[in-house]
Amino acid sequence: MTPRLALYVPRREDMWFRREMLLNPETMSYNANWDVDFPGYDRDTGCIEYTPEQEEKWYSRYIGNEPARYFAYVRRIADGRFVGDVCFHHNPREDRWDMEVLIHAPYR
């Protein structure tokens, strides 16, 4: 079986795709109507808008900090197109590991 998808750790210039997903109401609908105390969170849509400073801080925390944190895009091998992301990190407050797999709505 030939793999169709691969993981790709994004460079800073690739963060446009994460912004695109986080600002897409259809992609983020699962995240709507939660009591989230986070600047940039839209309760109605579930979308999250990061400032450039927040995005830089997030990038520095997640990229290159394995095994405590890991983030990668899911990329379609045939054309190199990003279709989603995966991430996991340790949550020390609750002594657990959190994991996310998010596929951008146009590729579901």
QUIQUIVEN-V460424 format. One record per residue. N is the residue number from 1. RES is the residue in three letters. SS is DSSP state (~ for helix, > for strand, _ for the rest). PSI is psi in degrees with one decimal (* if undefined). D_CENTER is the distance of its C-alpha to the mean C-alpha in Angstrom with 2 decimals. Layout:
n->N res->RES ss->SS psi->PSI d_center->D_CENTER
n->N res->RES ss->SS psi->PSI d_center->D_CENTER
//
This chain:
n->1 res->MET ss->_ psi->129.0 d_center->27.54
n->2 res->THR ss->_ psi->127.8 d_center->25.62
n->3 res->PRO ss->_ psi->141.6 d_center->21.86
n->4 res->ARG ss->_ psi->-18.8 d_center->19.99
n->5 res->LEU ss->> psi->154.5 d_center->16.44
n->6 res->ALA ss->> psi->157.0 d_center->15.38
n->7 res->LEU ss->> psi->143.9 d_center->12.60
n->8 res->TYR ss->> psi->118.5 d_center->12.25
n->9 res->VAL ss->_ psi->118.4 d_center->11.26
n->10 res->PRO ss->_ psi->147.6 d_center->10.70
n->11 res->ARG ss->_ psi->167.6 d_center->13.46
n->12 res->ARG ss->~ psi->-39.5 d_center->13.43
n->13 res->GLU ss->~ psi->-9.7 d_center->14.83
n->14 res->ASP ss->~ psi->-1.0 d_center->11.99
n->15 res->MET ss->_ psi->-10.5 d_center->9.59
n->16 res->TRP ss->~ psi->-34.8 d_center->11.19
n->17 res->PHE ss->~ psi->-40.6 d_center->9.02
n->18 res->ARG ss->~ psi->-43.7 d_center->5.77
n->19 res->ARG ss->~ psi->-43.2 d_center->8.62
n->20 res->GLU ss->~ psi->-44.7 d_center->10.13
n->21 res->MET ss->~ psi->-45.5 d_center->7.71
n->22 res->LEU ss->~ psi->-20.3 d_center->7.51
n->23 res->LEU ss->_ psi->6.0 d_center->11.25
n->24 res->ASN ss->_ psi->111.1 d_center->12.20
n->25 res->PRO ss->~ psi->-35.2 d_center->14.23
n->26 res->GLU ss->~ psi->-42.5 d_center->14.59
n->27 res->THR ss->~ psi->-39.9 d_center->10.96
n->28 res->MET ss->~ psi->7.2 d_center->10.52
n->29 res->SER ss->~ psi->-30.5 d_center->14.05
n->30 res->TYR ss->~ psi->-21.8 d_center->13.33
n->31 res->ASN ss->~ psi->0.6 d_center->12.30
n->32 res->ALA ss->_ psi->155.3 d_center->15.60
n->33 res->ASN ss->_ psi->29.1 d_center->18.71
n->34 res->TRP ss->_ psi->156.7 d_center->17.56
n->35 res->ASP ss->_ psi->81.5 d_center->19.32
n->36 res->VAL ss->_ psi->123.0 d_center->16.53
n->37 res->ASP ss->_ psi->78.4 d_center->18.08
n->38 res->PHE ss->_ psi->125.1 d_center->15.49
n->39 res->PRO ss->_ psi->132.3 d_center->16.57
n->40 res->GLY ss->_ psi->-6.6 d_center->14.94
n->41 res->TYR ss->> psi->130.3 d_center->14.16
n->42 res->ASP ss->_ psi->108.0 d_center->16.17
n->43 res->ARG ss->_ psi->-34.3 d_center->17.70
n->44 res->ASP ss->_ psi->-37.2 d_center->19.14
n->45 res->THR ss->_ psi->-21.2 d_center->16.14
n->46 res->GLY ss->_ psi->-3.2 d_center->13.21
n->47 res->CYS ss->_ psi->155.1 d_center->11.66
n->48 res->ILE ss->> psi->124.6 d_center->10.58
n->49 res->GLU ss->_ psi->117.9 d_center->12.22
n->50 res->TYR ss->_ psi->143.1 d_center->12.00
n->51 res->THR ss->_ psi->162.2 d_center->15.22
n->52 res->PRO ss->~ psi->-36.7 d_center->15.49
n->53 res->GLU ss->~ psi->-42.7 d_center->16.63
n->54 res->GLN ss->~ psi->-41.1 d_center->13.74
n->55 res->GLU ss->~ psi->-41.6 d_center->11.28
n->56 res->GLU ss->~ psi->-42.7 d_center->13.76
n->57 res->LYS ss->~ psi->-44.5 d_center->14.07
n->58 res->TRP ss->~ psi->-47.4 d_center->10.41
n->59 res->TYR ss->~ psi->-45.7 d_center->10.60
n->60 res->SER ss->~ psi->-30.3 d_center->13.91
n->61 res->ARG ss->~ psi->-35.9 d_center->12.91
n->62 res->TYR ss->~ psi->-33.3 d_center->10.22
n->63 res->ILE ss->_ psi->124.8 d_center->11.66
n->64 res->GLY ss->_ psi->18.2 d_center->15.08
n->65 res->ASN ss->_ psi->35.3 d_center->15.41
n->66 res->GLU ss->_ psi->148.0 d_center->15.84
n->67 res->PRO ss->_ psi->-2.3 d_center->16.98
n->68 res->ALA ss->_ psi->-31.1 d_center->16.03
n->69 res->ARG ss->> psi->143.2 d_center->12.33
n->70 res->TYR ss->> psi->139.1 d_center->10.48
n->71 res->PHE ss->> psi->137.0 d_center->7.31
n->72 res->ALA ss->> psi->152.5 d_center->7.93
n->73 res->TYR ss->> psi->152.1 d_center->7.72
n->74 res->VAL ss->> psi->123.0 d_center->10.06
n->75 res->ARG ss->> psi->133.9 d_center->12.99
n->76 res->ARG ss->> psi->124.2 d_center->16.17
n->77 res->ILE ss->_ psi->-39.3 d_center->19.06
n->78 res->ALA ss->_ psi->-39.8 d_center->21.68
n->79 res->ASP ss->_ psi->1.9 d_center->20.47
n->80 res->GLY ss->_ psi->5.7 d_center->17.52
n->81 res->ARG ss->_ psi->135.5 d_center->15.34
n->82 res->PHE ss->> psi->134.2 d_center->11.55
n->83 res->VAL ss->> psi->-9.9 d_center->10.99
n->84 res->GLY ss->> psi->-165.4 d_center->7.53
n->85 res->ASP ss->> psi->163.4 d_center->5.21
n->86 res->VAL ss->> psi->147.7 d_center->6.44
n->87 res->CYS ss->> psi->153.0 d_center->6.72
n->88 res->PHE ss->> psi->154.3 d_center->9.90
n->89 res->HIS ss->> psi->157.4 d_center->12.08
n->90 res->HIS ss->> psi->135.4 d_center->15.55
n->91 res->ASN ss->> psi->94.6 d_center->16.43
n->92 res->PRO ss->_ psi->-27.3 d_center->19.98
n->93 res->ARG ss->_ psi->-36.0 d_center->21.07
n->94 res->GLU ss->_ psi->7.1 d_center->20.97
n->95 res->ASP ss->_ psi->57.8 d_center->21.52
n->96 res->ARG ss->> psi->168.5 d_center->18.87
n->97 res->TRP ss->> psi->131.7 d_center->15.76
n->98 res->ASP ss->> psi->141.5 d_center->12.61
n->99 res->MET ss->> psi->146.5 d_center->10.42
n->100 res->GLU ss->> psi->138.8 d_center->7.66
n->101 res->VAL ss->> psi->118.3 d_center->7.92
n->102 res->LEU ss->> psi->121.0 d_center->6.73
n->103 res->ILE ss->> psi->127.1 d_center->9.21
n->104 res->HIS ss->_ psi->134.4 d_center->9.77
n->105 res->ALA ss->~ psi->-41.7 d_center->13.05
n->106 res->PRO ss->~ psi->-15.8 d_center->15.38
n->107 res->TYR ss->~ psi->6.4 d_center->14.88
n->108 res->ARG ss->_ psi->* d_center->15.38
//
